[in-house]
Structures are given as structure tokens and as C-alpha cells.
Amino acid sequence: MKQPAFFKKRIPGMILAAILSLTLLSHYGFRSPGSSKIAVVIDTDANNELDDQFALAYLFFSGKSFIVPGVTVNATKNGGDIEGHRMEAERVMRMCKVFGNIPLIKGANKNFEDILPAIKNEHFDGSDAVNFIIEEANKPRKEKLVLLPIGKLTNIALALAKDPSIAQKVRIVWLGSNYPERGEYNKENDVSSMNYILSLDVPFEMVTVRYGKTTGTANIYVTKQEVDAKMPGLGPKSAPVEGRHGGKFTSFGDYAVDLFAHCDFYGEPPHRSLFDMAAVAIIKDPLFAQKKIIPCPKLVEKGWIEQPDNKRVITVWENFDRNKIMTDFYATMKDFDLVKLK
């Protein structure tokens, strides 16, 4: 049967678009329908404020979507040294009933440039986490291992420097930067690690923060009244765990209420943003935000410089759907399915 002219013109373009779509899905590690769970190693500065705790719990309770080979820890300037961040991550893991089942590994205190000269040594600042990341990246998987740094990028950059071969075995999803504007806490804690990763050919995604704007994860916020009303008792019941501010807690939901009782609030209505939690959300469901693929820019002292002819591309996530993300977060807290190691 002779094909109508419409099909002659449209089918090649449709096929090309489908091929391009599948290529991008493969390159960035997204699952196809019916595929296996996503393997995520989360890298957290857990004692920094309170959004890491929400991100950890959201990940741990999303066992239908994820497996978690391990949790690594980095230290940013708030929250003390690496041990303080490790202790807070352990508290959350105990309340979420995954501690002892999922490894928790200490990473870097200092920044990338300070540590890099020692990277060939058997032991260096952050070596346990760096070696763990490399080991997990090199394990055979059907899809790329997702590295989810929700603090500075030091541990991830050191792993890539020590074993460059892992670059095409991982998908880095980083909660950081106010791109295209300057500033942002995670970035400023180790600019050298971000610039190193930007110089490599490795799948890299920036989950933007954008303080004070509705286009970044700053818009994923909650009020104290909302947390007080919705979070008490949520999550599995654990043995009593002493919280960061004292007290004993047997569920993450109760601990979340306590965290909000010991923090400052901003804006109108007074609220706190759960930046890091949104990074888990977009891995779980990419439709929770908008992504755009851009030629990789570079950061200099004066700010971002675009490189439109750069063949190396990165993904930028923005315009997060607050209602959908928060609805899924609360549903996950109520109907939790604990993640497994593998």
C-alpha cells in the first residue's frame, strides 16, 4: 500500500526524535517503564541544618523506587566536623530503621584542592568514602549508579580523580548552585570540586537552589504549622534515639517536629525550604520538575560564563512542582517501604 505523503515526511523525523530521546534517557540514567529500581549513593552533610534529614528519610522510605548501597558523609562549615555530620546521619538512619543494614561511611573534612595531593596515599582525608564510591561505581549494573551529593562535591570529585574510569558508570545529581546566578552554600563550600567535575566528561545534573525565587528548590518549603500538623508519628517505630537537640524519639516524624522547633524561619508566611528533599524527588519522578540540557558553562570569580560551543553538556533542573513533591513526600511518609541495600 502506498504511504500518504504525510507519513513520508513525518516518520523519519519521529524516528529521529525517538532515537534521540532514548539516547538521552540512557545517557542520564533514567529508568524505562518496568525497569529495575534506581541505585543511589547519597552523600550528605547531615548536621548542616534540617533539609538533609528530610531527604534521607524520603529516600529511605521510597523502597519501591530505590535501592541504597550506602550513605557517605561530607562536612560543610555548619554543623561541626565530619563526626558531627556522621552522627546526625546515624540518628536519622536509626529512626528510619535502616542503620546496620545500609553502610554509613565518613568522607572528607577539607576541600578538594587540599586533599588531592594525597590521593595516591593509602589513607587520606575522606578515603573511606572515596574508595566506597569507586567500589560501588565499578560494580556491574544495568543502569548507571546515581551519586546524589546534597552538600559539597568533594567526595565525588576525589573519587573521579582517583579512578577516572568511573565517569561513564555514574550519574551525578547535585543539589547545588544558583545557576545562572552566583552564590549558594553547597557550591561555596568547595568551588574547586565543582569546577573539576565540570571539566570532565561525566553525566552531571545541577538541581538548582535559587534562594528567594520560585524556580529553584527554595520553593519546596514548609511552615512549622504544617510540620506540626502532618509529621507526628510518621515512619516506622524505632528504639529511642537521642536527637540533635536532646530528647528521645522513636519515629522520624516526631524528630522532624523537634527539628522545626529549633530553627529559624524566613519569609511570609514564615517557613523553611527543604532543598535537598527535592533532589530525591526528581530522581524518583523526573516529571516533578523541568530539566534543560545546556552546553557546560564554567565558573570564574566574576560568575558563570556560558560556553555555547562546548560539546560537553550538563542538565539543569528548575521549576519544581511544590504541590506534587510535597504530596508524594507525605504519602511516602505514611505508606513507607524501606529501601534495601541491593
C-alpha positions, -999 to +999 in steps of 0.1 A: +000+000+000+014+034-009+021+056+020+004+090+022+028+120+018+022+128+055+039+097+066+068+101+042+075+135+057+068+128+093+080+093+101+118+099+097+115+129+120+095+109+145+121+081+144+149+105+149+132+121+179+126+087+194+162+077+189+174+110+204+150+106+234+162+070+241+199+081+238+193+109+264+175+086+287+204+061+285+230+088+289+214+103+320+204+070+336+166+074+337+146+043+340+124+030+313+089+017+324+091-016+341+129-014+347+147-022+380+150+001+410+174+030+409+207+025+428+215+057+448+245+065+470+236+097+489+264+120+501+252+142+529+263+170+552+236+158+576+243+181+605+243+213+584+206+223+590+174+202+586+168+196+549+193+167+547+173+148+573+141+151+552+159+140+521+174+110+539+140+099+553+123+104+519+149+082+502+149+055+529+111+052+528+110+050+489+119+014+486+096+009+457+118+032+437+153+029+451+180+007+465+207+024+486+241+007+486+254+032+511+254+066+527+286+088+526+291+119+546+308+152+539+315+182+562+304+217+553+311+247+575+279+245+595+274+216+619+309+209+630+335+184+617+329+152+598+320+132+630+291+156+638+277+151+603+281+113+606+264+113+640+233+131+626+231+108+596+232+079+620+204+093+641+182+096+611+191+061+599+183+046+633+149+063+634+142+051+598+153+016+608+180+012+581+211+017+603+231-016+603+215-027+570+230+001+549+266+012+553+274+047+566+308+060+557+327+091+567+341+113+539+361+145+536+365+172+561+387+195+539+381+206+503+392+190+470+423+211+464+437+205+499+432+167+497+441+160+460+479+159+465+475+129+490+451+109+468+476+082+460+482+075+496+466+045+512+448+068+537+438+104+532+410+127+543+378+111+530+395+080+517+369+056+532+340+073+513+360+078+482+370+042+480+334+031+487+321+053+459+347+038+434+339+003+445+301+008+441+305+025+407+326-003+394+300-030+402+281-043+372+247-027+369+221-025+341+219+013+347+243+039+360+248+043+397+233+076+409+256+097+431+234+121+450+256+147+467+234+171+488+263+190+502+297+199+488+311+178+459+344+169+475+339+131+479+326+127+444+354+148+428+380+129+447+365+095+435+367+107+399+402+119+403+414+086+419+396+064+393+386+083+361+371+052+346+340+055+368+330+087+349+307+068+325+294+044+351+277+071+373+251+098+371+258+127+394+227+146+406+239+175+427+218+197+449+237+230+444+242+263+427+220+293+420+228+289+383+228+312+363+234+335+392+263+334+417+264+322+452+249+291+470+261+273+501+270+239+488+290+254+459+308+279+480+319+252+505+342+237+477+342+255+444+373+236+433+354+202+434+326+216+412+350+231+387+369+198+385+337+179+378+326+204+352+359+199+334+352+161+330+331+141+306+307+127+332+269+129+334+262+158+357+230+175+368+225+206+389+194+207+410+192+245+414+186+262+447+179+299+438+173+315+471+142+337+473+129+326+438+101+302+429+121+285+401+146+266+424+143+241+453+140+271+476+103+269+466+099+235+482+091+249+516+070+240+547+058+260+576+061+249+613+024+247+615+023+223+585+050+201+600+034+201+634+001+190+619+013+164+594+046+148+606+040+135+642+044+097+644+052+092+607+076+064+598+084+031+614+087+028+651+123+025+663+141+021+695+145+055+713+171+077+696+186+108+712+180+138+690+205+166+680+188+190+705+182+163+732+151+143+738+143+108+727+125+099+695+110+067+682+100+079+647+114+102+621+081+122+621+084+131+657+121+141+652+111+163+622+087+182+645+116+187+670+140+199+643+114+226+633+111+236+670+148+245+670+152+265+638+147+300+624+121+308+598+121+331+568+097+349+545+059+353+546+044+330+557+074+321+579+089+288+565+119+267+559+129+252+525+136+215+521+161+220+493+177+186+495+145+166+496+136+179+461+167+163+447+154+129+458+120+138+443+133+144+407+152+112+407+121+094+418+100+111+392+115+134+366+081+150+359+083+167+393+104+195+377+116+207+344+151+199+330+171+215+303+203+203+287+228+231+282+264+234+270+285+231+301+294+266+315+323+274+337+325+294+369+351+321+374+355+347+401+330+371+385+304+344+380+292+319+354+304+321+318+284+304+291+302+283+265+276+278+237+301+259+215+310+234+243+302+199+232+301+187+268+266+192+281+250+191+316+215+191+329+199+219+349+167+212+369+143+240+377+106+249+381+099+223+407+062+214+413+058+220+450+024+205+453+033+173+436+065+169+455+050+176+489+021+154+482+044+125+473+066+132+503+037+130+528+023+099+511+057+083+513+060+091+550+026+075+556+029+044+534+066+038+536+085+010+520+121+007+535+149+007+510+172-023+508+210-025+503+205-042+469 
